[in-house]
């Protein structure tokens, strides 16, 4: 399957980087790592990577030198581009104890021609700009390769992210996007990436089915980790205002329309490649819409109680641990 993916990438003019996570990076395993990477190049990989992210070891100069020795034994002299991911890969980690020391030692221990991955000021960065690049360049002693987690959702149980990528990619910088584990969302991100690079790519109906309005509804509320889209922002503001209106018919009509749009998207799931992976997220939004519909149809003085009942009492919306956490943090489960 990997060989076919490499062949498909070459045919499409896309570089295929083969990455390996050596985990404990024992000296005795460097030869095996090299064997795997050399094999990947022979099979058609246009670049290789060693990924030292998310290991348990505390950052230090000693750790950096151990990793550099393993990387050199595994990668030095290979006939292709080389990229490594440090264990400290963003500004917030660099600020922690040992982070600066680790990066300085690693940067001076591996060849200048190797790329080094960087996620920005944070693991999931709100903005990737030239200041981000300059900060990373100073400590890595080379221009960073940006590994952007904007649309990653492996840490989020209830959300995926469907933001477009216009204005996200810094000029003259190698940039990767970490995709969703939900295939339709990952395909949506790939489409957004191509469009952000200036290509007039039509909606990929053979992968995502018809371009139904439900996609727009879902995207407006599943936008980025810290924000909703413009339409989503308007909807949230409208809901907040409508809670106090005697006759919120316009809001009720809008919610019914968005519920129908999402229902149509659910009906189309068999036509979307991997569509049923998307189903929990669409169902989740539609359920919340119906909670609000029940509340807005009730008398004003009962609406807050109606929200509370359907969200926290009838069928608890959150995990009990989340409820307890919110209560202990001062939210009292509301």
Secondary structure, 3 states (H helix, E strand, C coil): CHHHHHHHHHHHCCCCEEEECCCCCCHHHHHHHHHHHHHHHHHCCCEEEEECCCCCCCCCHHHHHHHHHHHHHHHCCCCCEEEEECCCCCHHHHCCCCHHHHHHHHHHHCCCCCEEEECCCCCCCCCCCHHHHHHHHHHHCCCCEEEECCCCCCCCCCCCCCCCCCCCCCCCCCEEECCCCCHHHHHHHHHHHHHHCCCCCCCCHHHHCCCCHHHHHHHHHCCECCECCHHHHHHHHHHHHHCCCCCCHHHHHHHHHHHHHHHHHHHCHHHCCCHHHCHHHHHHHHHHHHHHHHHHHCCHHHHHHHHHHHHHHHCCCCCHHHHHHHHHHHHCCC
